[in-house]
Amino acid sequence: MKKFPISFLFQQEYIKNLYLCSKNLKHISKMKEPQLDYYDFGNEVTAFSTTRHGGYSTGNYAELNINRFCGDEETCIRKNREALCSRLGISDDRLLMPHQVHLTKTVRINEALLSLSEEERREALEGYDALMTNLKGVCIGVSTADCIPILLYDKPHHAVCAIHAGWRGTVARIAEKAIAEMVAAYGTRPEEIKAQIGPGIHLESFEVGDEVYEAFAQAGFDMTTISCHQKKWHIDLPECNRQQLLTSGVPSASIAVSPVCTYLESSRFFSARHLGINSGRIFTGILLG
């Protein structure tokens, strides 16, 4: 058997490692970079909404869609999740989004839920429109494409919540109910909450029928502050939810409202009214560091 000097063997190992590194770098360079809009909740929190850019989906799902319930291809969704998780510095099992049903239930994300298998986690997140957690390194979020996403941060108790508020959830006062859940679970004091209302459809674009107007009126909303009539009724969903936060005790100065109307900015954000229901969804998430 021919013997090689140790220096030669080291050289061969060095070349091998260089080759493997170059392959990894090539893979990384091909990975698309999700384009996110960030919100300022302080150094201990990463809060954001995805835009349509920086992903692998095509057509009306282009490009960055991680929602599995709107008809997109699973291979694209997995690649988009991989890219987003890489950007956030977490593993895929720490990126959680429920299957929303336009109701008002909130699920608490704890270690027991995280220990479930992927299939079990999906089942555990079925039928919820809000998530809350006090665990570090876990990104919770909701999916929207005109509906209103809301993020809440309770700094003293290091707890967060993500809420999906469509018009039905808004009428049913999901924001108020989610805050009540945080109070019960973590001892949250509403006056200490910081809130962000994310991109969604705004007053000028949200045209509704008389039955929707009546649903808000019968739910006790002050229609003079949340609606106007322009051939048809228009409802101000962000303002409806801002009022709920105020009613719950969140200070006005602690509530930020995104200026983005998804319908008017559908080239950058998904809008079901503009693109159709078979289109991608915005993911608005919050991650405790």
Order of alpha helices (4+ residues) and beta strands (2+ residues): alpha-beta-beta-alpha-beta-beta-alpha-alpha-beta-beta-beta-beta-alpha-alpha-beta-beta-alpha-alpha-beta-beta-alpha-beta-alpha-beta
